[in-house]
Amino acid sequence: MEVDPRYNSWLSQHRHRAVIGLTLISLSVNLLYPGEVFYQSKFLLILASLLAFVVTFIQECRTGNPRLFKVIALALFPLLIIAVSLLKTINVSRSEDVFWLFFSYAFLFLTLRLSRFEPLTVLSSILVITLAGFCVDVCCLYQYFFGLSDLKGLVLHSTGLNEEFKTGLLARIATKRVFANFPLPNTLAGFVTMVFPLNLFLVYLAIHAKSPIVLASGKFIKKLLQSPLATPFFFLQLSVSLLILALTQSFGGWICFLGSILFLGLVSYKRRKVPLKLTLMTLLGLFLIGAGWMVWLTHRRGFGLWNLQAPENPITLRWINYRTALHIFSDFPLAGVGLGNYGSINPRYQSSPKNVTQYAHNTPLQLLSECGILFFVLLIFFSVAIIKYWRWLHSSVLPETSLYGFLRISLFASLWAWLIHNSIDIDLYFPSLGALGVFLLGLWVNLQDRPGIPRAKEDPEKLPAPDPCLNEILAKGDPQDRPLNLEGLQSLDTRTPAGLLQPRRNFCAVAALCTMLLIGFCVLRSYAAQALYSLAIDHAEANDLTQAEGFVTKAVAIKGNDAGMLILKARLRYINSAKKGVAAFADLTSLKEAYEKATTLEPYNARYHYELSRVLYALGDVKMASLFRNRAVELFPSQPTFKNNLKFAEKPEQKV
């Protein structure tokens, strides 16, 4: 598609680099400061994805992309199905947070799908991702060998951590499975396995520094890859990533790693015609190495992998999580429990508190339990689409082109590792791995429009029939031997389809931009509330309760449907009054009202029901206290605290 010269502005020339630069900055921040869905680093990703999409959308509207709205509709279709779960959810606040994250994934993919990146931008993106990964690996190595003792002392002297959480964290530190900012070693292992094929691709480029993609990428990238230090540095990146993967002691990480290596081995066999005997011997050797490593890991972590009775066995724990997800789906089949609420209702289905988890460790199963039957329909739709377009997918994975061939293979190996990791973990609920996977998927899809992918032959029956009159004129020539005026022929009908569609496109563009502004306002509102809430917690841990109460009051004023904020506000008010010696019945009543609203906002939160029962008992309402205590036991039947801590029992009402 040609670009209209009228729109050859600075934005048209540099928007690709600006968009990809903004996206890479937000992605790198989430990789260096990763966390779960409720971490504040996700808001940079959401806002960056929104802004990048707006810039791309404006440019595509101005150039008249005929497939623009079709591509947007197809990309937003899964998001609309997921959004249905927001209408009937057991925790509105958490569902909103997860939806904004999934929203950013959709618009990040759309931005990459609609853009057209040159080799310089593509290679720069790969270099930035691998460099961010190398920084993460170095930070993890430093903490593993030097920082764990300092972290242990910090946890021991902390007064703001829950004792149960502190005990678990100290146990994790004792196993040395704590790595920098990554909350879980499994998450770090998944990240390493996704970046490994990209590191391998850079090693390949450093060795083949005169490959077509390097020569087409510009002077800076060419000098960088042709430098004598490039090859040893990329080999260092590769080695450090493998070391980090070994230190995580993650079974799932090694499964993903072996899966990507197996894929690359099969591709090498198919393209380079490696002898079958050598291929089988290599795969057998890799299998023996992997099996030996698994045996060492089981010894290191203190249990046998096939000892399914061991409490820390990952196979047993994942089976419990998968079964719980299916039970939740059977109980809430229509709309699920709401996006992000698997962990909220999980205690209801467990026979032991040790089995309680926030995530199902399987992204499709967790989304099935949270979104209901519509997500199941979406899975069937994707399965049918993959089967229908299998030949196109096969030609895309194994292209015959020399320019982007190995890059496409490396990207697909990373995506294959990401897919495997999503089946044994929950990458989409972590902005770091979720955004990285979506970015690589969008980049891989973007490269499918590059030369080298066999195009489907046009169906002659679908081509527009030529005008017979025009053919006759062109064949016989002008009867008066004058030059044929093609401009006159083109001006016979000035109302071209593009001209008719332009006002409609302008209206759609304005409507879409207004929608983006509204969404941006909602995201900033949510970010402001969470930022103030975090400041309140920080000041509360520092015993500055007055300032903490002020921050949480502002957070509640912005977002009044968050149960945690409401409870913190009431508790801080009660504690401040008690410290001043003016604690009154009204403060305790305010705390009771906060817990009552919290149980309404999160009706399946056993902890809120139990705490409400304690407040009601302090107020003398023994009957209601017993009722809410029993409800807490019903929601978390395996929690011994709710059963054994019987400081009150239902008594007959006293006549006044």
GIVEN-V241736 format. One line per field, one symbol per residue. ss: DSSP state (@ for helix, = for strand, . for the rest). Layout:
ss: ???
This chain:
ss: ....@@@..@@@@@@@@@@@@@@@@@@@@@@@........@@@@@@@@@@@@@@@@@@@@@@@....@@@@@@@@@@@@@@@@@@@.....@@@@@@@@@@@@@@@@@@@@@@@....@@@@@@@@@@@@@@@@@@@@@@@@@@@@@@@@@@@@@@......@@@@@@@@@@@@....=..=..@@@@@@@@@@@@@@@@@@@@@@@....@@@@...@@@@@@@@.@@@@@@@@@@@@@@@@@@@@@..@@@@@@@@@@@@@@@@@@@@@@...@@@@@@@@@@@@@@@@@@@@@@@@@@............@@@@@@@@@@@@@@@@@@..........@@@@@@@@...@@@.......@@@@@@@@@.@@@@@@@@@@@@@@@@.@@@@@@@@.......@@@@@@@@@@@@@@@@@@@@..@@@.@@@@@@@@@@@@@@@@@@@..........@@@.....@@@@@@@@@.........@@@@@......@@@@@@@@@@@@@@@@@@@@@@@@@@@@@@@@@@@@@@@@@@@@@...@@@@@@@@@@@@@@....@@@@@@@@@@@@@@@@@.....@@@@@@@@@@@@@@@@@....@@@@@@@@@@@@@...@@@@@@@@@@@@@@....@@@@@............
